[in-house]
Amino acid sequence: MNHATLGDLGVAEEHLHLPLDIHGLDRKRTRAIVPADLGHVQLNRGNAPQAPATWCDFLNCANCANDA
């Protein structure tokens, strides 16, 4: 979230998509945190329609992480 803190939301969003694309990202907690941060960046960039969908992905991942 350093790029987001610095105000470079485009780069922040791009960097948050990278771990989601990595095959084998198996740490469930990390897999849950990334969409939470991504939804925040999307909302700050004005992408209000996409942010809730991303947060739903976060909730799904978080629920799976708690089940493990």
N, C-alpha and C positions, 0 to 999 in steps of 0.2 A: 504494500500500500504506500510505499515511499513516493512513487510517481503521483499517486492521487493526492497525497499530502502536499506535494510541491505544485499541484495544480495541472499536471500534464495527464489529463484523464484519458486521452487517446492512447498514450503509451501504457498507462496503467491497465486499460481494458485489454490491450493486445497481450501484455505480459500475463494477465490472469487467464487468458484463453490457452496459453501454452501448456500449463500442467494438466488441463482438462483433456488436451489432445494426446498426452503421453500415454502410450499403451502400457498398462501394468502399474499405473499409479494406484498402489494398493493400500496405502495408509488411509483408512476410512475417515479419520478426523481431518486430515489434509484435504481429502476429496470433498468433505462437507464445507470446510472453511472457504475454499476458493469461490464457489458460487455465491456465498454470502457477501464476500468482498466485491465480486463482480456485479452483483445486483446493486450494491451501493454506488459503484462507479457509473453504472448505466443510468441510474436515477439522476446522479449529479450531472451527467452529460445531456440530460433532457430526454432520455429514452424511457419514458414512463411506461409505455406498453410492455417493454421487454423485462424491466426490472422485477415485477411480481412473478413472472414465469421463472426467472432465474432464482428468485428466493424460494419458489416452490421446489426447485431442484435441490436447493440447500436443505430444505426441511426433509425431503425424501432421503438425502444422503445422511443427514443427522440422525434420522430415525433408524436407518440401517446401521450406523455406527454404534448407536445405543443398544441395538439388538445383539451385537457381537460380544 
